Amino acid sequence: MTGHGHGHGHGHGIPDDYLSGYAHLLEAVATTGRRLTRDEIQDRRTLGEQAAEAGYGLRALVGAHLAAARAHWPGTDSADSVLAAMEQAVDAFAEGYERAQRLAVRQEAAARREFIDDLLYGRSDLGRLAERAERFGLRLAHTHAVAVAEGAAAYDEGDAVPRAVERALISRFGDRSILLTTKTGRLVCVVPGDQDDEVLGYFAKQAFAATDGGRVAIGRPRPGVGGVVQSYEEALNVLDLAERLDLDDPVLRASDLLVYPVLTRDRQAMTELVLSALGPLEAARGGAQPLIDTLSTYFDAGCVAAEAARRLSLSVRALTYRLERIHRLTGADPADPVHRYTLQTAVIGARLLGWPATTF
C-alpha cells in the first residue's frame, strides 16, 4: 500500500484502487447526461468504507477525486452533468467513509469498555489483559493506584462531568498514562503508582468540584496486573467506610484508614466487643443510640467536654451527666484512658456494623 496522506500529482498519495471505475463513470455520464445508478452509488460507498478502514484521510481522498476528474475530464460540452455526477460520486464515497468511521468509533468504545470491565473485575487472562492495556496507555507490569469519586448523580463515560475532569487532567498533565473512566455511576481514575500523589490529588480536587461536592477515595499503589483491581477495591471499601462512619472529609486515602479494615476483619470479635461494651446502654431510657452518639461526638472532639457539649448543643453539665450515665450502665469510664480505648473501638464497631439499628 502506498503512503498515507498527501502524495504528489493527481494521486494525492491515494492508491488508484479507491478511484476504481471513476473516470469511466464520468465518461459515461458525459455522453448520456444521465444520473448515477443505485449500483454505481453503492460501489462508491463501498470504496469510501474501504478507504476509511485503510486509514486514509478524507481530505486527501476528495483531492484525489478532483485531480482524477481534471486528468480524465471527458471531451464534452456538458460540464454540468459531469459536475453533477462528480458531486454524486464524491457524496456517496464520503457517506461510506463516514459510516465506516462511526462504526470504528463504536467498536473502539466497546473494546475500551470491555477492557475496563475486565481490568476492574480482574477476570480476564492476565497476559492478554496486559497486552490490551498497552493500547489504552497502561503498562500493567508497573505499580498503579486508583481513585474513585462519587457524586449525587450516576455518571456515564460520555457525560459532561467525566469529560470536564478528563479535560482538566489532560491540560495539566498531558497524556501521562492516565486512564479516566466510569464504573457503576462513579468516576474512576487509574494512574502509575509513582505519580499517584500529584495526579490523584489533582483528580480529587477536580472531581470534588465537578460532582458538586462529591466524595473521593484513593486506594494505595499496588504492583502488577492485579494491582489495579486491588487498589480499585480498596478505594470502594473506603467509600463504603465513609458512608457508614459518616466521615465528612471530601478526600479519603486508604493509607490513612488502615485501622478500619483491621477492626472489621474479624466480624465475630467486633460483634462481641460491641455487645459487651455497649449492649448495656440499651437499658437507658430512649435506647442506646443517643448515648452512642454522645460518645462518638465526645471522642471526635478529642474528649474535650466543652467542645463536645457545643457540638451536641448541650450544656457541659448535661454532657457530664450523660457520660456518668454511660459509666454507670457499662462500668467503663469514658474519661479513663484504658476504658476510653475500649469504648471508642466499640463505638467505631457499632457504626461499622450499623448497631443498634441492626440486631445481631
Secondary structure, 3 states (H helix, E strand, C coil): CCCCCCCCHHHCCCCHHHHCCHHHHHHHHHHHCCCCCHHHHHHHHHHHHHHHHCCCCHHHHHHHHHHHHHHCCCCCCCHHHHHHHHHHHHHHHHHHHHHHHHHHHHHHHHHHHHHHHHHHHCCCCHHHHHHHHHHCCCCCCCCEEEEEEECCCCCCCCCHHHHHHHHHHHHHHCCCCCEEEEECCEEEEEEEHHHHHHHHHHHHHHHHHHCCCCEEEECCCECCCCHHHHHHHHHHHHHHHHHHHCCCCCEEEHHHCCHHHHHHHCHHHHHHHHHHHHHHHHHCCCCCHHHHHHHHHHHHCCCCHHHHHHHCCCCHHHHHHHHHHHHHHHCCCCCCHHHHHHHHHHHHHHHHHCCCCCCC
